[in-house]
Amino acid sequence: MAQKIVAGNWKMNLQFDEALSLVEGILEGNRPSDVDVMAFPTALYVHALSEKVKDEISVGVQNFSPKESGAYTGEMSISQVKSLGASIGLIGHSERRAIFSETNEDLKEKVDASIAKGFRFIFCCGEPLEIREAGTEFSYVKNQLEASLFHLSANEMMNGIIAYEPVWAIGTGKTATSSQAEEMHAEIRSWITEKYSSEVAQSVSILYGGSCNNKNAQELFACPNVDGGLIGGAALKPASFLEIINAF
């Protein structure tokens, strides 16, 4: 069975004292033992937060370089972020694709580097509004997976996590209905089954990442193929984030 996961992507938010207060609030709250809780703060905070949460919360990075070292000003390697306590990284978030022009080939390189370094990752995929309106969202998302992820072996794929984020529902206040989310998640799982096997497909966690919050999490998480959420704004307050964690 796929692991239940609730991950908070803090993006470029929170001052350091606010970040500490947030993790303290999460640690003090009641959380189901079978849910893997993750936090993705700015990389500046990774070391201090990983020291504070120990093994209770997985601390990750929002971005990293696939390069090991060299003249790459402003970048961070997997080895560097792992040495600070990061155990997982985001790959292919829609903002990285749209704002920083990361291509499917760029993301494939990050996937390969993660596998080589034993670094867990959440691979993000999803369609913009014009693709959804054109009715070609399934082929669009399948292409993202085939271009950057489906070259992995079955064992490598079983260690991956996928987050479906309909771009038109991120930061807009719009949310895909639970049936829309389930429909895409079921398709993603069927593609994994076709490419690998049912065993692999059932082991891969598929998270929903489009404006999931404490109001709609329970309905979304009740969907058979939704294994959790990649949470944005609602992850910035302990109370709302804990509600989402407990929505299972």
Summary of the structure (lengths in Angstrom):
residues: 248
radius of gyration: 16.9
end to end distance: 14.8
largest distance: 47.2
contacts: 822
relative contact order: 0.16
helix: 47%
strand: 16%
